[in-house]
Amino acid sequence: MNDSGPTRLTLLRFLKRVQLRDLERTRRWITDEERREAERRRGIDEKAAPPTGS
């Protein structure tokens, strides 16, 4: 009897969806880390800036 399981094409399409989801998650992690790094640098710059005479 012939196995009527998923075809190779179906499995490859599933793999593609999983990889795209993983890529989007990685992109979010990168965006979050870039934001944190920018905030950290801003904090360092603000501490290093001389006080203004207001």
C-alpha positions in Angstrom: 0.0 0.0 0.0 1.3 3.5 -0.9 2.0 5.9 2.0 -0.1 9.0 1.5 2.0 11.2 3.8 3.2 14.7 3.1 5.0 15.2 -0.2 8.6 16.5 -0.4 7.2 19.7 -1.7 4.8 20.1 1.2 7.6 19.5 3.6 9.9 22.0 1.9 7.1 24.6 2.0 6.7 23.9 5.7 10.4 24.3 6.2 10.3 27.6 4.4 7.5 28.9 6.7 9.5 27.9 9.8 12.7 29.5 8.5 10.9 32.8 7.6 9.3 32.9 11.1 12.8 32.3 12.6 14.3 35.1 10.4 11.6 37.5 11.5 12.3 36.7 15.1 16.0 37.2 14.6 15.3 40.6 12.9 13.2 41.7 15.9 16.1 40.7 18.2 18.5 42.7 16.1 16.2 45.7 16.1 15.8 45.5 19.9 19.5 45.2 20.4 20.2 48.2 18.2 17.7 50.2 20.2 19.3 49.2 23.5 22.7 50.1 22.1 21.5 53.5 20.9 20.0 54.2 24.4 23.2 53.1 26.1 25.3 55.4 23.9 22.9 58.3 24.5 23.3 57.7 28.2 27.1 57.8 27.9 27.0 60.9 25.8 24.7 62.7 28.2 27.0 61.9 31.1 30.1 63.0 29.2 28.5 66.3 28.0 29.6 69.3 30.0 26.8 71.0 32.0 25.2 73.9 30.3 25.0 77.2 32.2 21.2 77.7 32.1 
